[in-house]
Amino acid sequence: MLVWLACFPARAENPAPSPVVQDQGKDKKAADLDAQRVQFQGVQDTLAQSEAQRKKIEQEIASFQNDRAALTKALLDAKQKIDEAENKAAEAQSRLDTLTGSEAAIRRSLDSRRDVLVEVLSALQRMGRKPPPALLAQPEDVLRAIRASMMLGAVLPQLRNETEALANDLQDLVNLRRSIAGERENLATETATRRKESARLEALIAERQKSIGEAQEALAAERARAEKLSHQAASLKDLMARMESELESAKNAAEKARKADEEREKLSAEAAEEAKARFASAALRDPARLAPAIAFADAKGMLSLPANGSVIKYFGATSEFGGVEKGLSLATRPRAIVSSPSDGYIAFCGPWRSYGQLLIVNAGGGYYVVLAGLQHIDVAVGQFVLAGEPVGSMGDGMAKTAAAVAIGATQPVLYVEFRKDGAAIDPGPWWTKPEIQRVRG
Protein backbone atom coordinates (compact mmCIF):
# COMPACT_ATOMS: atom_id res chain seq x y z
CA MET A 1 0.00 0.00 0.00
CA LEU A 2 2.77 2.43 0.93
CA VAL A 3 4.64 1.72 -2.33
CA TRP A 4 1.56 2.44 -4.45
CA LEU A 5 0.66 5.57 -2.49
CA ALA A 6 4.23 6.83 -3.05
CA CYS A 7 3.72 6.37 -6.78
CA PHE A 8 0.62 8.65 -6.67
CA PRO A 9 1.45 11.49 -4.25
CA ALA A 10 -1.39 13.74 -3.20
CA ARG A 11 -1.19 17.44 -3.98
CA ALA A 12 -0.80 19.77 -1.04
CA GLU A 13 -1.00 23.53 -0.77
CA ASN A 14 2.19 25.49 -0.12
CA PRO A 15 2.62 26.34 3.56
CA ALA A 16 2.67 29.95 4.63
CA PRO A 17 6.13 31.57 4.83
CA SER A 18 7.87 31.31 8.18
CA PRO A 19 11.02 32.78 9.76
CA VAL A 20 12.78 29.50 9.13
CA VAL A 21 12.81 30.31 5.41
CA GLN A 22 15.26 33.16 5.95
CA ASP A 23 17.70 30.84 7.75
CA GLN A 24 17.31 28.35 4.92
CA GLY A 25 18.14 31.11 2.43
CA LYS A 26 21.34 31.91 4.30
CA ASP A 27 22.25 28.22 4.41
CA LYS A 28 21.63 27.96 0.68
CA LYS A 29 23.96 30.91 -0.05
CA ALA A 30 26.64 29.35 2.11
CA ALA A 31 26.19 26.02 0.34
CA ASP A 32 26.43 27.75 -3.08
CA LEU A 33 29.64 29.48 -2.00
CA ASP A 34 31.12 26.18 -0.86
CA ALA A 35 30.12 24.59 -4.17
CA GLN A 36 31.85 27.38 -6.11
CA ARG A 37 34.99 26.93 -4.03
CA VAL A 38 34.99 23.19 -4.75
CA GLN A 39 34.46 23.89 -8.47
CA PHE A 40 37.33 26.41 -8.51
CA GLN A 41 39.61 23.92 -6.77
CA GLY A 42 38.60 21.31 -9.36
CA VAL A 43 39.57 23.66 -12.20
CA GLN A 44 42.94 24.29 -10.56
CA ASP A 45 43.52 20.56 -10.16
CA THR A 46 42.62 19.98 -13.82
CA LEU A 47 45.06 22.68 -14.96
CA ALA A 48 47.78 21.15 -12.80
CA GLN A 49 47.12 17.72 -14.30
CA SER A 50 47.21 19.17 -17.84
CA GLU A 51 50.53 20.87 -17.14
CA ALA A 52 51.97 17.67 -15.71
CA GLN A 53 50.76 15.74 -18.76
CA ARG A 54 52.33 18.32 -21.09
CA LYS A 55 55.70 18.07 -19.34
CA LYS A 56 55.52 14.27 -19.47
CA ILE A 57 54.92 14.37 -23.23
CA GLU A 58 57.79 16.83 -23.74
CA GLN A 59 60.14 14.56 -21.79
CA GLU A 60 59.00 11.59 -23.88
CA ILE A 61 59.64 13.50 -27.13
CA ALA A 62 63.07 14.60 -25.89
CA SER A 63 63.99 10.95 -25.40
CA PHE A 64 63.17 10.31 -29.09
CA GLN A 65 65.66 12.88 -30.36
CA ASN A 66 67.23 11.58 -33.58
CA ASP A 67 65.57 8.18 -33.02
CA ARG A 68 63.02 7.78 -35.80
CA ALA A 69 62.18 4.16 -34.91
CA ALA A 70 61.31 5.03 -31.31
CA LEU A 71 59.22 8.00 -32.43
CA THR A 72 57.34 5.90 -35.00
CA LYS A 73 56.75 3.16 -32.44
CA ALA A 74 55.35 5.72 -30.01
CA LEU A 75 53.02 6.99 -32.76
CA LEU A 76 51.75 3.48 -33.46
CA ASP A 77 51.28 2.78 -29.75
CA ALA A 78 49.33 6.01 -29.26
CA LYS A 79 47.12 5.21 -32.25
CA GLN A 80 46.47 1.71 -30.88
CA LYS A 81 45.48 3.09 -27.47
CA ILE A 82 43.13 5.58 -29.12
CA ASP A 83 41.57 2.77 -31.16
CA GLU A 84 41.06 0.69 -28.03
CA ALA A 85 39.52 3.63 -26.17
CA GLU A 86 37.22 4.39 -29.11
CA ASN A 87 36.12 0.75 -29.34
CA LYS A 88 35.38 0.59 -25.63
CA ALA A 89 33.56 3.92 -25.77
CA ALA A 90 31.45 2.69 -28.70
CA GLU A 91 30.59 -0.51 -26.83
CA ALA A 92 29.70 1.45 -23.70
CA GLN A 93 27.53 3.82 -25.75
CA SER A 94 25.75 0.87 -27.37
CA ARG A 95 25.05 -0.74 -23.99
CA LEU A 96 23.93 2.63 -22.64
CA ASP A 97 21.47 3.08 -25.52
CA THR A 98 20.05 -0.41 -24.90
CA LEU A 99 19.67 0.20 -21.17
CA THR A 100 18.06 3.58 -21.76
CA GLY A 101 15.59 1.97 -24.14
CA SER A 102 14.76 -0.70 -21.54
CA GLU A 103 14.22 1.97 -18.92
CA ALA A 104 11.84 3.81 -21.23
CA ALA A 105 9.93 0.57 -21.89
CA ILE A 106 9.50 -0.08 -18.16
CA ARG A 107 8.31 3.48 -17.62
CA ARG A 108 5.75 3.06 -20.38
CA SER A 109 4.61 -0.21 -18.79
CA LEU A 110 4.15 1.51 -15.43
CA ASP A 111 2.32 4.44 -17.01
CA SER A 112 -0.04 2.11 -18.89
CA ARG A 113 -1.14 0.51 -15.59
CA ARG A 114 -1.52 3.74 -13.70
CA ASP A 115 -5.33 3.89 -14.21
CA VAL A 116 -5.82 0.31 -13.02
CA LEU A 117 -3.76 0.90 -9.91
CA VAL A 118 -5.65 4.12 -9.17
CA GLU A 119 -8.95 2.24 -9.32
CA VAL A 120 -7.69 -0.55 -7.04
CA LEU A 121 -6.21 1.91 -4.55
CA SER A 122 -9.42 3.95 -4.54
CA ALA A 123 -11.48 0.85 -3.77
CA LEU A 124 -9.17 -0.13 -0.93
CA GLN A 125 -9.22 3.40 0.48
CA ARG A 126 -13.04 3.41 0.42
CA MET A 127 -13.06 0.05 2.15
CA GLY A 128 -10.57 1.35 4.70
CA ARG A 129 -12.75 4.33 5.56
CA LYS A 130 -15.92 2.22 5.77
CA PRO A 131 -14.98 -1.45 6.26
CA PRO A 132 -17.59 -4.23 5.84
CA PRO A 133 -19.40 -5.23 9.10
CA ALA A 134 -18.86 -8.44 11.00
CA LEU A 135 -21.75 -10.84 10.58
CA LEU A 136 -22.06 -11.56 14.31
CA ALA A 137 -22.03 -7.86 15.25
CA GLN A 138 -24.63 -6.81 12.66
CA PRO A 139 -26.37 -9.96 11.34
CA GLU A 140 -29.13 -7.84 9.79
CA ASP A 141 -26.70 -6.42 7.19
CA VAL A 142 -25.86 -9.73 5.55
CA LEU A 143 -26.37 -8.32 2.03
CA ARG A 144 -23.74 -5.61 2.62
CA ALA A 145 -21.26 -8.19 3.91
CA ILE A 146 -21.86 -10.43 0.90
CA ARG A 147 -21.31 -7.55 -1.49
CA ALA A 148 -18.04 -6.60 0.28
CA SER A 149 -16.86 -10.20 0.14
CA MET A 150 -17.67 -10.35 -3.56
CA MET A 151 -15.62 -7.18 -4.15
CA LEU A 152 -12.67 -8.55 -2.20
CA GLY A 153 -12.85 -11.80 -4.12
CA ALA A 154 -12.77 -9.90 -7.40
CA VAL A 155 -10.14 -7.36 -6.41
CA LEU A 156 -7.57 -9.38 -4.47
CA PRO A 157 -6.44 -11.78 -7.27
CA GLN A 158 -6.01 -8.83 -9.67
CA LEU A 159 -4.37 -6.84 -6.90
CA ARG A 160 -1.91 -9.61 -6.20
CA ASN A 161 -0.98 -9.92 -9.89
CA GLU A 162 -0.54 -6.16 -10.22
CA THR A 163 1.57 -6.13 -7.05
CA GLU A 164 3.95 -8.78 -8.38
CA ALA A 165 4.24 -7.14 -11.79
CA LEU A 166 4.81 -3.72 -10.26
CA ALA A 167 7.42 -5.01 -7.81
CA ASN A 168 9.30 -6.75 -10.65
CA ASP A 169 9.22 -3.65 -12.84
CA LEU A 170 10.37 -1.39 -10.03
CA GLN A 171 13.25 -3.74 -9.21
CA ASP A 172 14.22 -3.87 -12.90
CA LEU A 173 14.11 -0.08 -13.02
CA VAL A 174 16.44 0.19 -10.01
CA ASN A 175 18.88 -2.31 -11.56
CA LEU A 176 18.77 -0.52 -14.91
CA ARG A 177 19.54 2.83 -13.33
CA ARG A 178 22.55 1.32 -11.57
CA SER A 179 23.75 -0.21 -14.84
CA ILE A 180 23.23 3.09 -16.70
CA ALA A 181 25.28 4.94 -14.07
CA GLY A 182 28.06 2.37 -14.45
CA GLU A 183 28.08 2.59 -18.25
CA ARG A 184 28.15 6.38 -18.13
CA GLU A 185 31.16 6.18 -15.85
CA ASN A 186 32.87 3.75 -18.24
CA LEU A 187 32.11 6.05 -21.18
CA ALA A 188 33.54 9.05 -19.34
CA THR A 189 36.69 7.07 -18.48
CA GLU A 190 37.29 5.95 -22.07
CA THR A 191 36.59 9.45 -23.38
CA ALA A 192 39.18 10.87 -20.98
CA THR A 193 41.68 8.20 -22.06
CA ARG A 194 41.11 9.03 -25.72
CA ARG A 195 41.50 12.76 -25.05
CA LYS A 196 44.79 12.21 -23.21
CA GLU A 197 46.21 9.92 -25.90
CA SER A 198 45.05 12.30 -28.63
CA ALA A 199 47.03 15.13 -27.03
CA ARG A 200 50.06 12.85 -26.86
CA LEU A 201 49.58 11.79 -30.48
CA GLU A 202 49.34 15.40 -31.70
CA ALA A 203 52.64 16.23 -30.02
CA LEU A 204 54.31 13.14 -31.48
CA ILE A 205 53.02 13.93 -34.98
CA ALA A 206 54.34 17.48 -34.72
CA GLU A 207 57.75 16.13 -33.71
CA ARG A 208 57.71 13.59 -36.54
CA GLN A 209 56.99 16.24 -39.14
CA LYS A 210 59.68 18.50 -37.70
CA SER A 211 62.20 15.66 -37.89
CA ILE A 212 61.57 14.94 -41.57
CA GLY A 213 64.45 17.27 -42.32
CA GLU A 214 62.96 19.14 -45.29
CA ALA A 215 63.47 22.88 -45.49
CA GLN A 216 60.23 24.74 -44.82
CA GLU A 217 60.71 26.97 -47.88
CA ALA A 218 61.14 23.96 -50.16
CA LEU A 219 58.18 22.23 -48.55
CA ALA A 220 55.97 25.28 -49.06
CA ALA A 221 57.00 25.47 -52.72
CA GLU A 222 56.17 21.79 -53.18
CA ARG A 223 52.74 22.28 -51.63
CA ALA A 224 52.01 25.22 -53.89
CA ARG A 225 53.06 23.19 -56.93
CA ALA A 226 50.92 20.24 -55.82
CA GLU A 227 47.90 22.50 -55.38
CA LYS A 228 48.38 23.91 -58.88
CA LEU A 229 48.60 20.40 -60.36
CA SER A 230 45.49 19.30 -58.47
CA HIS A 231 43.47 22.08 -60.16
CA GLN A 232 44.65 20.91 -63.57
CA ALA A 233 43.88 17.20 -63.03
CA ALA A 234 40.58 15.93 -64.44
CA SER A 235 40.53 12.55 -62.65
CA LEU A 236 42.29 10.61 -59.92
CA LYS A 237 44.33 8.76 -62.52
CA ASP A 238 45.34 12.04 -64.13
CA LEU A 239 46.16 13.53 -60.73
CA MET A 240 48.52 10.69 -59.81
CA ALA A 241 50.20 10.79 -63.22
CA ARG A 242 50.74 14.55 -63.03
CA MET A 243 52.11 14.39 -59.49
CA GLU A 244 54.66 11.68 -60.25
CA SER A 245 55.78 13.25 -63.50
CA GLU A 246 55.93 16.92 -62.50
CA LEU A 247 56.43 17.07 -58.71
CA GLU A 248 59.95 16.20 -57.54
CA SER A 249 58.98 14.75 -54.16
CA ALA A 250 56.23 12.56 -55.67
CA LYS A 251 58.62 11.48 -58.42
CA ASN A 252 61.21 10.47 -55.81
CA ALA A 253 58.56 8.56 -53.86
CA ALA A 254 57.54 6.63 -56.99
CA GLU A 255 61.18 5.81 -57.68
CA LYS A 256 61.67 4.54 -54.11
CA ALA A 257 58.58 2.37 -54.46
CA ARG A 258 59.92 0.90 -57.69
CA LYS A 259 63.31 0.15 -56.14
CA ALA A 260 61.65 -1.47 -53.13
CA ASP A 261 59.74 -3.77 -55.49
CA GLU A 262 62.98 -4.72 -57.21
CA GLU A 263 64.70 -5.45 -53.90
CA ARG A 264 61.85 -7.71 -52.78
CA GLU A 265 62.02 -9.66 -56.02
CA LYS A 266 65.62 -10.56 -55.16
CA LEU A 267 64.61 -12.11 -51.84
CA SER A 268 64.55 -15.88 -51.52
CA ALA A 269 61.20 -17.60 -51.03
CA GLU A 270 62.12 -18.32 -47.41
CA ALA A 271 63.00 -14.68 -46.67
CA ALA A 272 59.83 -13.50 -48.38
CA GLU A 273 57.68 -15.80 -46.23
CA GLU A 274 59.46 -14.65 -43.09
CA ALA A 275 58.83 -11.00 -43.99
CA LYS A 276 55.18 -11.80 -44.66
CA ALA A 277 54.85 -13.54 -41.28
CA ARG A 278 56.40 -10.56 -39.49
CA PHE A 279 54.06 -8.15 -41.27
CA ALA A 280 51.04 -10.28 -40.33
CA SER A 281 51.89 -9.68 -36.65
CA ALA A 282 51.66 -5.98 -35.82
CA ALA A 283 53.86 -6.54 -32.76
CA LEU A 284 56.72 -7.89 -34.92
CA ARG A 285 56.73 -5.14 -37.54
CA ASP A 286 59.92 -3.10 -37.68
CA PRO A 287 59.10 0.58 -36.99
CA ALA A 288 62.50 1.64 -38.34
CA ARG A 289 61.96 0.42 -41.91
CA LEU A 290 61.91 2.97 -44.73
CA ALA A 291 60.40 0.72 -47.40
CA PRO A 292 57.33 -1.53 -47.58
CA ALA A 293 57.87 -4.78 -45.69
CA ILE A 294 56.05 -6.91 -48.27
CA ALA A 295 54.45 -6.48 -51.66
CA PHE A 296 50.98 -4.96 -51.47
CA ALA A 297 49.54 -7.93 -53.37
CA ASP A 298 50.82 -10.24 -50.60
CA ALA A 299 49.11 -8.22 -47.85
CA LYS A 300 45.63 -9.62 -48.54
CA GLY A 301 43.74 -10.33 -45.33
CA MET A 302 46.28 -8.37 -43.25
CA LEU A 303 45.22 -4.72 -43.50
CA SER A 304 43.08 -2.85 -40.97
CA LEU A 305 40.57 -0.16 -41.80
CA PRO A 306 42.17 3.31 -41.68
CA ALA A 307 39.78 4.53 -38.95
CA ASN A 308 37.34 3.19 -36.40
CA GLY A 309 33.78 3.26 -37.66
CA SER A 310 31.11 1.37 -39.54
CA VAL A 311 31.03 0.70 -43.28
CA ILE A 312 27.95 2.34 -44.80
CA LYS A 313 28.79 1.81 -48.48
CA TYR A 314 30.67 -1.11 -50.01
CA PHE A 315 32.62 -1.54 -53.22
CA GLY A 316 30.31 -2.60 -56.02
CA ALA A 317 27.12 -1.29 -54.37
CA THR A 318 24.73 0.80 -56.46
CA SER A 319 25.55 4.47 -56.08
CA GLU A 320 23.04 7.32 -55.78
CA PHE A 321 24.01 8.46 -59.29
CA GLY A 322 23.10 5.19 -61.01
CA GLY A 323 26.61 3.74 -61.21
CA VAL A 324 28.48 1.50 -58.77
CA GLU A 325 30.68 2.39 -55.83
CA LYS A 326 34.41 2.28 -56.60
CA GLY A 327 35.41 2.18 -52.94
CA LEU A 328 33.91 1.94 -49.48
CA SER A 329 32.55 4.70 -47.26
CA LEU A 330 33.29 4.56 -43.56
CA ALA A 331 31.25 6.53 -41.02
CA THR A 332 33.61 7.57 -38.22
CA ARG A 333 33.42 9.33 -34.89
CA PRO A 334 34.03 13.11 -34.94
CA ARG A 335 37.74 13.97 -35.11
CA ALA A 336 38.67 10.29 -35.51
CA ILE A 337 42.35 9.52 -36.17
CA VAL A 338 43.05 8.24 -39.70
CA SER A 339 46.00 5.93 -40.32
CA SER A 340 47.54 4.51 -43.46
CA PRO A 341 46.16 1.01 -44.19
CA SER A 342 49.46 -0.10 -45.70
CA ASP A 343 53.14 0.72 -46.01
CA GLY A 344 53.81 3.22 -48.74
CA TYR A 345 54.93 6.63 -49.93
CA ILE A 346 52.70 9.71 -49.93
CA ALA A 347 51.97 10.50 -53.59
CA PHE A 348 49.54 13.37 -52.97
CA CYS A 349 47.96 15.21 -50.04
CA GLY A 350 45.72 18.24 -50.10
CA PRO A 351 42.26 19.42 -51.12
CA TRP A 352 40.91 18.12 -54.41
CA ARG A 353 37.55 18.89 -56.00
CA SER A 354 34.59 17.62 -53.91
CA TYR A 355 36.70 14.98 -52.12
CA GLY A 356 37.70 17.28 -49.28
CA GLN A 357 41.24 16.69 -48.05
CA LEU A 358 42.60 13.89 -50.24
CA LEU A 359 45.51 11.57 -49.45
CA ILE A 360 47.06 9.08 -51.90
CA VAL A 361 49.55 6.43 -50.79
CA ASN A 362 51.78 4.72 -53.34
CA ALA A 363 51.92 1.16 -52.00
CA GLY A 364 54.20 -0.14 -54.77
CA GLY A 365 53.59 -2.63 -57.57
CA GLY A 366 51.16 -0.24 -59.27
CA TYR A 367 48.84 -0.17 -56.24
CA TYR A 368 47.56 3.04 -54.68
CA VAL A 369 45.41 3.69 -51.61
CA VAL A 370 43.11 6.72 -51.79
CA LEU A 371 41.71 8.29 -48.60
CA ALA A 372 39.26 11.18 -48.96
CA GLY A 373 37.14 13.26 -46.61
CA LEU A 374 39.79 14.13 -44.01
CA GLN A 375 39.86 17.53 -42.36
CA HIS A 376 43.55 17.55 -41.38
CA ILE A 377 46.50 15.81 -43.06
CA ASP A 378 49.66 15.35 -41.01
CA VAL A 379 52.09 14.05 -43.65
CA ALA A 380 53.92 15.48 -46.66
CA VAL A 381 54.32 14.31 -50.24
CA GLY A 382 57.23 11.89 -50.59
CA GLN A 383 57.11 10.81 -46.95
CA PHE A 384 57.18 7.08 -46.16
CA VAL A 385 54.48 5.83 -43.79
CA LEU A 386 53.93 2.48 -42.11
CA ALA A 387 50.73 0.47 -42.01
CA GLY A 388 48.78 1.81 -39.03
CA GLU A 389 50.77 5.06 -38.81
CA PRO A 390 48.58 8.16 -38.25
CA VAL A 391 48.35 10.36 -41.34
CA GLY A 392 45.50 12.74 -40.46
CA SER A 393 42.16 13.17 -38.75
CA MET A 394 38.49 13.60 -39.55
CA GLY A 395 36.37 16.67 -38.83
CA ASP A 396 33.18 16.99 -36.84
CA GLY A 397 30.87 16.20 -39.76
CA MET A 398 29.88 19.80 -40.48
CA ALA A 399 31.93 20.08 -43.70
CA LYS A 400 30.28 17.79 -46.27
CA THR A 401 32.19 15.94 -48.98
CA ALA A 402 30.50 14.55 -52.08
CA ALA A 403 30.41 11.07 -50.52
CA ALA A 404 28.78 12.34 -47.33
CA VAL A 405 26.19 14.41 -49.21
CA ALA A 406 25.27 11.51 -51.51
CA ILE A 407 24.73 9.21 -48.53
CA GLY A 408 23.01 11.84 -46.42
CA ALA A 409 25.35 11.13 -43.50
CA THR A 410 25.28 13.33 -40.42
CA GLN A 411 28.68 12.20 -39.17
CA PRO A 412 32.15 12.32 -40.77
CA VAL A 413 32.58 9.96 -43.73
CA LEU A 414 35.96 8.62 -44.86
CA TYR A 415 36.07 7.35 -48.44
CA VAL A 416 38.60 4.55 -49.13
CA GLU A 417 39.56 3.38 -52.59
CA PHE A 418 42.20 0.90 -53.81
CA ARG A 419 43.56 1.35 -57.33
CA LYS A 420 45.75 -0.87 -59.51
CA ASP A 421 47.37 0.61 -62.61
CA GLY A 422 44.90 3.48 -62.55
CA ALA A 423 41.68 1.45 -62.15
CA ALA A 424 39.62 1.01 -58.97
CA ILE A 425 39.64 -2.51 -57.51
CA ASP A 426 37.72 -4.25 -54.73
CA PRO A 427 39.54 -3.60 -51.41
CA GLY A 428 37.59 -6.36 -49.63
CA PRO A 429 40.22 -9.15 -49.91
CA TRP A 430 42.83 -6.97 -48.17
CA TRP A 431 40.90 -6.34 -44.93
CA THR A 432 41.44 -8.49 -41.85
CA LYS A 433 37.74 -8.66 -40.87
CA PRO A 434 35.76 -11.27 -42.83
CA GLU A 435 32.56 -9.19 -42.77
CA ILE A 436 34.36 -6.40 -44.65
CA GLN A 437 35.89 -8.77 -47.20
CA ARG A 438 32.56 -9.67 -48.81
CA VAL A 439 31.43 -7.56 -51.74
CA ARG A 440 28.08 -5.95 -50.97
CA GLY A 441 25.68 -5.07 -53.75
JONORTA-V270097 format. One line per field, one symbol per residue. phi: phi as a letter, one per 20 degrees, with the letter a starting at -180 (. if undefined). A space follows every 50 residues. Layout:
phi->???
This chain:
phi->.ffffffcffecffffgcffffffffffffffffffffffffffffffff fffffffffffffegmcfffffffffffffffgfffffffffffffffff ffffffffffffdffffffffffffffffcfffffffcffdfffffffff fffeefgfffffffffffffffffffffffffffffffffffffffffff fffffgffffefnefffffffffffffffffefebffffffffedddgff fffffffffffffffeffffffffffffffdgfefefefcbgfcfgfeef mdedgfbfrcfdbdgnffefdnecfebdddedfgmffddffcfrdfeabq fbleemfdccdeenmnecddccofdcddccfnfecefnffcrbeeenffd efffffemfddgcdeccdcclndfcfegfeffegfefffdd
